[in-house]
Amino acid sequence: MPLLTLPFPTINPVLVAFGPLAIRWYALSYIAGLILGWALIRRILAANSLWGAARRPSPASIDDLLVYCAIGVIVGGRLGNVLFYDPGYYFAHPVEIFKIWEGGMAFHGGLIGALIGILLFSWRYRAPALTVLDLACLAAPIGIFFGRIANFIKPELIGRPTDVPWAVVFPGTDGLPRHPSQIYEALLEGLAPFVFLLIAARFGALRRPGLVTGAFGGSILGRHFDFEPRVNEALQLAREYELHAGIDVSDGLSLDLSRISAASGCGALLQLDKVPIAEAARELSAQRAGGLTPLDHALADGEDFELILAVPAAEADRILRDQPLGVQVTCIGEFVSSPGLWEQLPGGGRREIIPRGWEHTMA
């Protein structure tokens, strides 16, 4: 038993209500993140000493960046909640999709929407995309901090049972004291990166486009410095072929594949000899002790914005034959009815693969 258990504080998830219109803490966290991030970016753009000769957008244009990101966050966050968490309900009741005042926003959907807004802004104002992403990454920890606090207030994304003195008994659970993981993440994903990135900017990181983005994402071997978002490739494939599902590989191939499989109620059978091995994976295997092979790194390290797609067999044959993109498309296995992640062995057998990658839950 814990020495001390903290009861969950009584916090109404609705900050204020005007008739049917309610302003929730979760919505306020989005608003605070956007406005404070906008103010920070304007201040940074005005500081010539941080930039050297690097190109940057004008401070005045950042007002429009706020609009692009706000629309992207709201639309992406709402659609993410609709598509990721309860698509069956919303497709049966489409009017409910528009009732954002009743709550229901997904962080990852908002992140994707913000990224699309940033890319559209960069294209519209002919601003260096990596520089705009650097600015967004400097501001992002503010929104993450407030978003995790909103997760705590709701409450959601609760931690595992524990006996630490600061354990919290959350309402609507089994009554066990649990880690306040939302607070951990607010500090470790919000406050700590914010301080670190500001220090990096002070020491000239903004003079090298992509450096702040790489630092924010925890890039290995500079992978974030020259990433290639696969947005256009995904849209092209969706237009020309029948796709059933997809996910971007940001936390590790095996981990993200296990997630999309679990969400679809199935498993995945991999042909490991078909998994593409990036040169970065070979470098990591050669540089680091611990005995991890290039394949181990390919399965567990984040290859940012690469895509896993679930495609009907006939369509997969067409895509592999056509190779319609500027990058190679590879078939690495198939989805199967047996839950879990499996390796295809010679002779028809299979062996379980333990998913590994970056886990965002801190407790």
C-alpha positions in Angstrom: 0.0 0.0 0.0 1.3 3.5 -0.7 2.4 5.7 2.2 0.3 8.5 0.7 -2.5 8.6 -1.9 -3.8 11.8 -3.4 -7.5 12.0 -4.2 -8.2 13.4 -7.6 -9.0 17.1 -7.3 -12.6 18.1 -8.1 -12.2 20.0 -11.3 -15.1 20.6 -13.7 -13.9 19.8 -17.2 -16.1 22.7 -18.4 -14.5 26.0 -17.6 -17.5 28.1 -18.4 -20.8 27.5 -20.2 -23.1 29.9 -22.1 -26.3 27.9 -22.7 -25.5 25.0 -25.0 -22.0 26.5 -25.7 -19.4 25.2 -23.2 -15.7 26.2 -23.1 -13.7 23.2 -21.8 -10.3 23.1 -20.4 -9.2 20.9 -23.3 -10.3 23.6 -25.8 -8.6 26.3 -23.7 -5.3 24.3 -23.8 -5.4 24.5 -27.6 -6.2 28.2 -27.5 -3.4 28.9 -25.0 -0.9 26.9 -27.0 -1.7 28.7 -30.2 -1.7 32.2 -28.9 1.4 31.9 -26.7 3.2 30.0 -29.4 2.3 32.8 -31.9 3.6 35.5 -29.4 6.9 33.5 -28.9 7.5 33.1 -32.7 7.0 36.8 -33.3 9.5 37.6 -30.6 12.0 35.2 -32.0 11.7 36.4 -35.5 12.4 40.0 -34.3 15.7 39.0 -32.7 18.2 39.4 -35.5 21.0 38.0 -33.4 19.4 34.5 -33.4 19.4 34.2 -37.2 22.6 35.4 -38.8 22.2 35.1 -42.6 19.5 32.4 -42.4 16.2 33.2 -44.3 13.1 33.5 -42.3 9.5 34.6 -42.7 8.5 38.1 -41.7 7.0 38.7 -38.3 3.8 40.1 -39.9 3.3 36.9 -41.9 3.2 34.9 -38.6 -0.3 36.2 -38.0 -1.4 34.1 -41.0 0.7 31.1 -39.8 -1.5 31.2 -36.6 -4.6 31.0 -38.8 -3.2 28.1 -40.8 -2.2 26.2 -37.7 -5.4 27.0 -35.8 -7.5 25.6 -38.7 -5.2 22.6 -39.0 -5.3 21.8 -35.3 -9.0 22.2 -35.0 -10.0 20.3 -38.1 -7.2 17.7 -37.7 -7.9 17.2 -34.0 -11.6 16.7 -34.5 -11.2 14.4 -37.5 -8.5 12.5 -35.7 -10.9 11.8 -32.8 -13.6 10.8 -35.3 -11.4 8.5 -37.3 -9.1 7.1 -34.6 -11.5 6.5 -31.7 -15.1 6.0 -32.8 -15.6 6.1 -36.5 -18.6 3.8 -36.5 -20.6 6.1 -34.2 -19.7 9.3 -36.1 -20.4 7.7 -39.5 -23.8 6.7 -38.2 -24.4 10.1 -36.7 -22.5 12.5 -39.1 -24.0 15.7 -37.5 -22.2 14.8 -34.3 -18.8 15.4 -36.1 -19.5 19.1 -36.1 -20.3 19.4 -32.4 -16.8 20.3 -31.2 -18.2 22.2 -28.2 -19.1 18.8 -26.7 -15.5 17.8 -26.7 -13.5 15.2 -28.5 -10.1 16.2 -30.0 -7.2 13.9 -30.8 -3.7 15.1 -30.2 -2.2 13.2 -33.1 -4.9 14.5 -35.5 -4.2 18.0 -34.3 -0.5 17.5 -34.9 -1.0 16.2 -38.5 -3.4 19.1 -39.1 -0.8 21.6 -37.8 1.9 20.1 -40.0 -0.3 20.4 -43.1 -1.0 24.0 -42.1 2.7 24.7 -41.8 3.5 23.2 -45.2 0.7 25.2 -46.8 1.9 28.4 -45.2 5.5 27.7 -46.4 4.2 27.2 -49.9 2.0 30.3 -49.9 4.7 32.6 -48.6 7.6 30.9 -50.2 9.2 30.6 -46.7 11.8 27.9 -46.0 9.8 24.9 -44.8 12.5 23.7 -42.4 12.8 27.2 -40.9 9.0 27.4 -40.4 9.0 23.9 -38.8 11.9 25.0 -36.5 9.7 27.9 -35.3 6.7 25.6 -34.8 8.8 23.2 -32.8 10.0 26.0 -30.6 6.4 26.8 -29.8 5.0 23.2 -29.8 6.0 22.4 -26.2 3.8 25.1 -24.9 0.7 23.4 -26.5 1.9 20.0 -25.3 2.3 21.3 -21.8 -1.2 22.7 -21.6 -2.6 19.7 -23.5 -1.3 17.2 -20.9 -2.6 19.3 -18.1 -6.0 19.2 -19.8 -5.6 15.4 -20.1 -5.2 15.4 -16.3 -8.3 17.5 -15.7 -10.5 15.4 -18.0 -9.1 12.8 -16.7 -7.6 10.5 -19.4 -4.4 8.8 -20.4 -3.9 7.8 -16.7 -0.8 5.9 -15.6 -0.2 2.4 -14.3 -0.9 1.3 -10.7 1.8 2.3 -8.3 2.7 2.8 -4.6 4.6 6.1 -5.0 3.6 8.7 -2.4 2.2 11.0 -5.1 -0.1 8.4 -6.6 -3.6 9.6 -7.6 -6.9 7.8 -7.4 -8.6 8.8 -10.6 -12.5 8.8 -10.8 -14.1 6.2 -13.0 -11.3 3.7 -12.6 -10.7 0.6 -10.5 -9.9 2.7 -7.5 -6.2 1.8 -7.5 -3.6 4.6 -6.9 -2.0 5.4 -10.3 0.9 7.4 -11.7 -0.3 10.9 -12.7 1.4 10.2 -16.1 -0.2 13.3 -17.6 1.8 15.5 -15.2 5.0 13.6 -16.0 4.4 14.2 -19.7 3.6 17.9 -19.2 7.0 18.3 -17.6 9.0 16.0 -19.7 7.3 16.5 -23.1 6.4 20.2 -22.6 8.4 22.1 -20.1 11.8 20.4 -20.4 11.9 20.5 -24.3 10.8 24.1 -24.2 13.7 25.1 -22.0 16.2 23.0 -24.0 15.1 24.4 -27.4 15.2 28.0 -26.2 18.7 27.5 -25.0 19.6 25.8 -28.4 18.1 28.8 -30.2 20.1 31.2 -28.1 23.3 29.3 -29.2 22.6 29.6 -32.9 20.4 26.6 -33.7 18.1 28.7 -35.9 21.0 29.5 -38.2 20.9 25.9 -39.4 17.4 25.1 -40.7 16.2 21.8 -39.4 18.4 21.7 -36.3 15.6 22.7 -33.9 13.2 20.3 -35.6 15.7 17.4 -35.2 16.3 18.3 -31.6 12.6 18.5 -30.8 11.9 15.1 -32.4 14.8 13.4 -30.7 16.4 12.7 -34.1 19.0 9.9 -34.3 21.8 10.7 -36.7 20.1 13.8 -37.8 17.1 12.0 -39.4 14.8 15.0 -38.7 17.2 17.4 -40.4 16.3 16.2 -43.9 13.1 14.3 -43.5 10.7 13.9 -46.4 7.1 14.0 -45.4 5.1 11.4 -47.3 1.9 13.5 -47.5 2.0 13.8 -51.3 2.8 10.2 -51.8 0.0 9.1 -49.5 -2.5 11.4 -51.3 -1.3 10.1 -54.7 -1.7 6.4 -53.7 -5.2 7.2 -52.2 -6.3 8.7 -55.5 -5.0 6.0 -57.7 -5.4 2.8 -55.7 -7.7 1.2 -53.1 -6.2 1.6 -49.6 -7.7 0.1 -46.5 -5.5 1.7 -43.7 -2.2 3.4 -43.1 0.0 4.9 -40.5 3.2 7.0 -40.6 6.2 5.2 -38.9 7.4 7.6 -36.3 7.8 5.4 -33.2 9.3 2.3 -34.9 8.2 0.0 -37.6 7.3 -3.0 -35.4 5.6 -0.8 -32.8 3.5 1.2 -35.2 2.6 -1.9 -37.2 1.4 -3.6 -34.1 -0.8 -0.6 -33.3 -2.5 -0.5 -36.7 -3.0 -4.3 -36.5 -4.5 -4.1 -33.0 -6.8 -1.3 -34.1 -8.0 -3.4 -37.0 -8.5 -6.6 -34.9 -5.9 -8.6 -36.7 -2.1 -9.4 -36.8 0.8 -9.0 -39.2 3.1 -11.6 -40.7 6.5 -10.0 -41.7 9.0 -11.3 -44.2 12.0 -9.8 -42.4 14.3 -10.3 -45.4 12.1 -7.8 -47.4 12.3 -5.0 -44.7 14.2 -2.1 -46.2 17.4 -1.2 -44.2 18.2 2.5 -44.2 21.9 3.5 -44.2 21.3 5.2 -40.8 20.4 1.8 -39.4 23.7 0.3 -40.6 25.6 3.3 -39.2 23.9 2.9 -35.8 24.6 -0.8 -35.7 28.3 -0.2 -36.4 28.6 2.7 -34.0 26.8 1.4 -30.9 27.6 -1.4 -28.5 24.9 -3.8 -27.5 24.8 -6.2 -30.5 21.8 -4.7 -32.3 21.8 -5.5 -36.0 20.8 -3.1 -38.8 17.5 -5.1 -38.9 16.9 -4.5 -35.2 17.3 -0.8 -35.7 15.0 -0.9 -38.8 12.3 -2.5 -36.7 12.6 -0.4 -33.6 13.9 3.1 -34.6 11.6 5.8 -35.9 11.8 6.4 -39.7 9.9 9.6 -39.6 7.0 10.0 -42.1 7.6 6.7 -43.9 4.3 4.9 -44.4 2.8 1.5 -43.7 -0.2 0.8 -45.9 -2.8 -2.0 -45.8 -3.7 -2.7 -49.4 -5.8 -5.5 -51.0 -3.6 -8.1 -52.6 -4.6 -7.2 -56.2 -3.9 -3.5 -55.5 -0.6 -4.4 -53.9 0.4 -6.2 -57.1 -0.5 -3.2 -59.1 1.4 -0.8 -56.9 4.5 -3.0 -56.9 4.3 -3.3 -60.6 3.7 0.4 -61.3 6.0 1.9 -58.7 4.2 5.2 -59.2 6.2 7.2 -56.6 9.6 8.7 -56.7 10.5 6.4 -53.8 10.5 2.6 -53.7 7.4 0.8 -52.5 8.1 -2.6 -50.9 5.8 -5.4 -49.7 7.1 -6.6 -46.3 4.4 -9.0 -45.4 0.7 -9.4 -44.9 -2.1 -8.9 -42.4 -3.4 -12.1 -40.9 -6.3 -13.1 -38.6 -4.0 -14.2 -35.7 -3.4 -11.2 -33.3 0.1 -10.1 -32.8 3.3 -9.5 -34.8 5.0 -12.5 -36.5 8.0 -13.4 -38.5 7.5 -15.7 -41.5 9.9 -18.6 -41.1 11.2 -20.8 -44.0 9.0 -23.8 -44.4 5.8 -21.9 -43.4 6.2 -21.6 -39.7 6.1 -18.4 -37.8 7.8 -16.8 -34.7 6.4 -14.0 -32.6 8.1 -10.6 -32.8 8.0 -8.4 -29.7 7.2 -4.8 -30.9 9.8 -2.3 -29.9 10.1 1.4 -30.4 9.4 4.8 -28.8 6.8 4.6 -26.1 5.2 8.0 -25.3 3.5 7.0 -22.1 5.9 7.8 -19.3 4.3 5.6 -16.6 
